Structures are given as C-alpha cells and as structure tokens.
Amino acid sequence: MSIRHGLLALLERGPRYGSQLRTEFESRTGSTWPLNVGQVYTTLSRLERDGMVVQDGADEAGHDLYAITDDGRTELRSWFGTPVDRTNPPRDELAIKLAMAVGAPGVDIREVIQSQRHHTLKAMQDYTRLKAQALADVPTNRDEVAWLLVVEQLIFQAEAEARWLDHCESRLVRLAEAAATEPPAAPGPAAARGPARALTARQKSPR
C-alpha cells in the first residue's frame, strides 16, 4: 500500500495538515488500512526531502500545512499511469503456511484449510454487509464511492481465496487417493541380487 502516493493524491486537492491527511485517508479507504499520525508525518518529511511537498504556513488553529509541488504532481501522475507490478508479489502468509504444512509432522493440513475457509467466509460475509450498508444510502461523494470500490475489492479477494482453498483441498484428496492405490515398489536390483548370491554361496559350499 503506497501511503506516499495516497498522501500526494489528497494534497492535490489542497494544503492539509498531518491529522487531517490521516482522517481523509482513512475515510477514503474505509479505515481498511489505518494510519497513525507518526506514519503520516514521517512520510511527509520524506516527501519534503524529495521535493514533492513543501510546508505552506499554518491554518487558523496553528496546524502546519503541507502543499504538493510540481514534482509531486509529476510523481502522482506517473503513479496513476503505471500498472501495479505483479511480477514480484508480496509474501502471502496463507500460501506460505499451507506450503509449510504439507508433509509437516503432526499437522493435519485439511484442518488448517477448513479453519482458514471458515475465517475467510466470515470475512466475506462481513464485507458483503458493509457493501449493503454503503448501497442502502446511495453514494453521493467521492469518499463514499472510493470506500465502495475498496470493500468490493475485499469481497472479490475473499471469494478468490475461498475458491483457492477448495482447490487445495481437492488436490490433497486426489494425491491421497493416488497414494492409496499405488502398488508397492518392486525390489531394487541390489535387493534382488542379495538372495541370489546367498543361494549361489550355499550351492558352492561343501556338504
């Protein structure tokens, strides 16, 4: 999640102070990715260092205001126009967990999958309720529309995860069935030669 670019997008609407940016960021994303004021001011300091924002006086309450610069607008336009890179996806804890659970002693991977599926489906139901609430009052401003887009993305993501978990369970079942029906391995050449050598030795030994 690019906090840096999110703050630039909010500053393009006009000068803001730190707490205001945090509130507007969370309002736009429905508090899906909550920020703390420290994160906001740390990011603003880096943006100021890079020449993308400048301090722009203070408001009537004495809050220090920040404004976007031309370099900041150029950076923001580049961000909007560049596809999100999927060639180096972030680490996914669930995928790592299942990969490590395969063959791990004492771990029932199907129980792991079922537990995760229950959690994922509950989350999807919660997101669906939030979407219904958002649609009950027809979105009228950009913050409401932005939140609706975010919650719909969370629903689609949960649906995809549930389908993937079903696929994982089906694959494990097929592998277990294949292992159960596989005939035992035939003795290797070394094992076959062992009895033959013993028999030959007995035949050659004096009586």
Contacts in CASP RR format, 6 or more apart in sequence:
PFRMAT RR
TARGET T0000
AUTHOR 0000-0000-0000
METHOD contacts of the structure
MODEL  1
MSIRHGLLALLERGPRYGSQLRTEFESRTGSTWPLNVGQVYTTLSRLERD
GMVVQDGADEAGHDLYAITDDGRTELRSWFGTPVDRTNPPRDELAIKLAM
AVGAPGVDIREVIQSQRHHTLKAMQDYTRLKAQALADVPTNRDEVAWLLV
VEQLIFQAEAEARWLDHCESRLVRLAEAAATEPPAAPGPAAARGPARALT
ARQKSPR
1 33 0 8 1.000
2 79 0 8 1.000
3 25 0 8 1.000
3 35 0 8 1.000
3 39 0 8 1.000
3 40 0 8 1.000
3 43 0 8 1.000
4 43 0 8 1.000
4 46 0 8 1.000
4 47 0 8 1.000
5 75 0 8 1.000
5 76 0 8 1.000
5 79 0 8 1.000
6 25 0 8 1.000
7 21 0 8 1.000
7 25 0 8 1.000
7 40 0 8 1.000
7 43 0 8 1.000
7 44 0 8 1.000
7 47 0 8 1.000
7 53 0 8 1.000
8 47 0 8 1.000
8 52 0 8 1.000
8 53 0 8 1.000
8 68 0 8 1.000
8 72 0 8 1.000
8 73 0 8 1.000
8 75 0 8 1.000
8 76 0 8 1.000
8 79 0 8 1.000
9 76 0 8 1.000
10 16 0 8 1.000
10 21 0 8 1.000
10 24 0 8 1.000
10 25 0 8 1.000
10 28 0 8 1.000
11 21 0 8 1.000
11 53 0 8 1.000
11 66 0 8 1.000
11 67 0 8 1.000
11 68 0 8 1.000
12 68 0 8 1.000
12 73 0 8 1.000
12 76 0 8 1.000
14 67 0 8 1.000
14 68 0 8 1.000
15 56 0 8 1.000
15 57 0 8 1.000
15 65 0 8 1.000
15 66 0 8 1.000
15 67 0 8 1.000
16 24 0 8 1.000
16 65 0 8 1.000
16 66 0 8 1.000
17 59 0 8 1.000
17 63 0 8 1.000
17 64 0 8 1.000
17 65 0 8 1.000
17 66 0 8 1.000
18 37 0 8 1.000
18 40 0 8 1.000
18 41 0 8 1.000
18 44 0 8 1.000
18 63 0 8 1.000
18 66 0 8 1.000
19 37 0 8 1.000
19 40 0 8 1.000
19 63 0 8 1.000
20 63 0 8 1.000
21 40 0 8 1.000
21 44 0 8 1.000
21 66 0 8 1.000
22 35 0 8 1.000
22 36 0 8 1.000
22 37 0 8 1.000
22 40 0 8 1.000
24 143 0 8 1.000
25 35 0 8 1.000
25 40 0 8 1.000
26 33 0 8 1.000
26 34 0 8 1.000
26 35 0 8 1.000
27 143 0 8 1.000
27 147 0 8 1.000
28 142 0 8 1.000
28 143 0 8 1.000
28 146 0 8 1.000
28 147 0 8 1.000
29 146 0 8 1.000
29 147 0 8 1.000
29 150 0 8 1.000
30 147 0 8 1.000
30 150 0 8 1.000
30 151 0 8 1.000
32 150 0 8 1.000
32 151 0 8 1.000
32 154 0 8 1.000
44 53 0 8 1.000
44 66 0 8 1.000
47 53 0 8 1.000
47 66 0 8 1.000
47 72 0 8 1.000
48 54 0 8 1.000
48 55 0 8 1.000
48 66 0 8 1.000
50 71 0 8 1.000
51 69 0 8 1.000
51 71 0 8 1.000
51 72 0 8 1.000
52 68 0 8 1.000
52 69 0 8 1.000
52 71 0 8 1.000
52 72 0 8 1.000
52 75 0 8 1.000
53 66 0 8 1.000
53 67 0 8 1.000
53 68 0 8 1.000
53 69 0 8 1.000
53 72 0 8 1.000
54 66 0 8 1.000
54 67 0 8 1.000
54 69 0 8 1.000
55 64 0 8 1.000
55 65 0 8 1.000
55 66 0 8 1.000
55 67 0 8 1.000
56 65 0 8 1.000
56 66 0 8 1.000
56 67 0 8 1.000
57 64 0 8 1.000
57 65 0 8 1.000
58 64 0 8 1.000
58 65 0 8 1.000
59 65 0 8 1.000
68 76 0 8 1.000
94 116 0 8 1.000
94 161 0 8 1.000
97 112 0 8 1.000
98 109 0 8 1.000
98 112 0 8 1.000
98 113 0 8 1.000
98 168 0 8 1.000
101 107 0 8 1.000
101 109 0 8 1.000
101 112 0 8 1.000
102 109 0 8 1.000
103 109 0 8 1.000
109 172 0 8 1.000
110 169 0 8 1.000
110 172 0 8 1.000
113 165 0 8 1.000
113 168 0 8 1.000
113 169 0 8 1.000
113 172 0 8 1.000
114 169 0 8 1.000
116 165 0 8 1.000
117 162 0 8 1.000
117 165 0 8 1.000
117 166 0 8 1.000
120 158 0 8 1.000
120 161 0 8 1.000
120 162 0 8 1.000
120 165 0 8 1.000
121 158 0 8 1.000
121 162 0 8 1.000
123 154 0 8 1.000
123 158 0 8 1.000
124 155 0 8 1.000
124 158 0 8 1.000
124 159 0 8 1.000
124 162 0 8 1.000
127 151 0 8 1.000
127 154 0 8 1.000
127 155 0 8 1.000
127 158 0 8 1.000
128 155 0 8 1.000
130 151 0 8 1.000
131 148 0 8 1.000
131 151 0 8 1.000
131 152 0 8 1.000
131 155 0 8 1.000
134 144 0 8 1.000
134 147 0 8 1.000
134 148 0 8 1.000
134 151 0 8 1.000
135 148 0 8 1.000
137 144 0 8 1.000
139 145 0 8 1.000
139 148 0 8 1.000
END
